[in-house]
Amino acid sequence: MVSRRTALTTAGIGIAGAAGAVAVGSAFVGGTPTPASASPAAPVAFFGEHQAGIVTPAQDRLHFAAFDVITKDRAKLVEMLREWTAAAARMTAGRDAGLLGAVGGQAEAPPDDTGEALGLPASGLTLTIGFGRSLFRDAAGLDRFGIADRIPAALEPLPHFPGDALRPEISDGDLCVQACANDPQVAVHAIRNLARIGFGTVSIRYSQLGFGRTSSTSRDQATARNLMGFKDGTRNLKLEDTDLLREQLWARAEDGAAWMAGGSYLVTRRIRMTVETWDRTSLAEQEAIFGRDKGEGAPLGQAKEFDEPDFNARGDDGEPVIAKQAHIRLAHPDFNNGAHLLRRGYNFVDGSDGLGRLDAGLFFIAYQRDPRKQFVPVQRSLARADVLNEYIRHVSSGLWACPPGVTGDGDHWGRTLF
Ligand code: HEM
């Protein structure tokens, strides 16, 4: 039996109530395994040492939003983060705030919930918050909220990479929330309600819808395909890789920013694909570009998807079976100082571009312990040599410090920072 959203007629329940509702301490603990076998409608626990939505088996849908903070008032911002936390705990547990206004339950007031998720189950909703560098120090160098001395070194701005065609209006931001769910309406509803609650404190800078996860984050999940038709996520960091997660995913106090211990750094890139050109490329060329076959997803020269790639193998012509410029070679930890990423991206198609082409691609999402040692070197090597670059363009970029999880009563998003 899945939990059904209940239309409460009172204002939203607080964190304490929600904590009870999501069975803290059960197998469903925020940020740690929700079995991939769990029903797609079931809730994922919000509370835990780590935020949910990172190692949680990737859900099918995404609504990602970046926000600008429009107040100078630190107390107002912290109050909103408290309200967001209570709303996030409630929504991820599959509960609505109810349709009647908070002020005395009056029908004259705007509803406490926009209503489009009434009757829908929790649908595996996770909400993951991140803080952008501009929250700490704005473009003019101003310490708006008295936290400039807490900027983690790992939040160093990403360098310009060759081929970047970044659009500032869909890049960066003060805050971000990644909403993932197995029902698009549930993910959209969650972001919309956070924006509604934040009215006057934050405004949406940009948002991105995604469908069809392009990564698996658990060995229980089948590998999905990206819009180039290839299995994506085969050699991803997965929740079963506990030693690697400890070493490569979760920030630690000794990394410099104690408030980030148990958190992780997120890089987002909206990568446009020229699918029309890709679709006119031969199968052999497509496979050579990735270094994997398209049907099975096996490394070239091997038979099965999870076989290890042999980067030393040479064909009858004496050439490497996996080309020097193949995506999986350039991105492989062996050639990037052991760097791994936990990728969690989604496909997108945002209509067409007016030039007879789909505005389609991959909204790339990757979590890691330190982008300076992980995303940056891997992307440098890809930007320099990947033949895939002929078919893709990075048009938006974001770097976010995602704090540790909310542990229960009295705790809220950003507490360790503020
Ligand atoms: C692997 C697609 C961009 C990092 C792969 C694979 C595919 C793929 C099909 C092989 C299957 C797998 O192991 O997941 C794409 C597409 C991209 C893209 C279509 C752009 C539209 C990126 C970017 C990065 C990245 C920007 C990081 C900077 C990786 C890594 C692997 C990988 C680390 C695993 C390498 C290994 O250990 O074998 N990608 N990718 N990819 N990709 Fe990408």
Residues whose N, C-alpha, C, O or C-beta is under 5 A from the ligand:
A	BS01	HEM	N226 F230 K231 D232 G233 T234 R235 N236 I271 F290 I328 A331 H332 P333 L362 F375 V378 Q379 I392
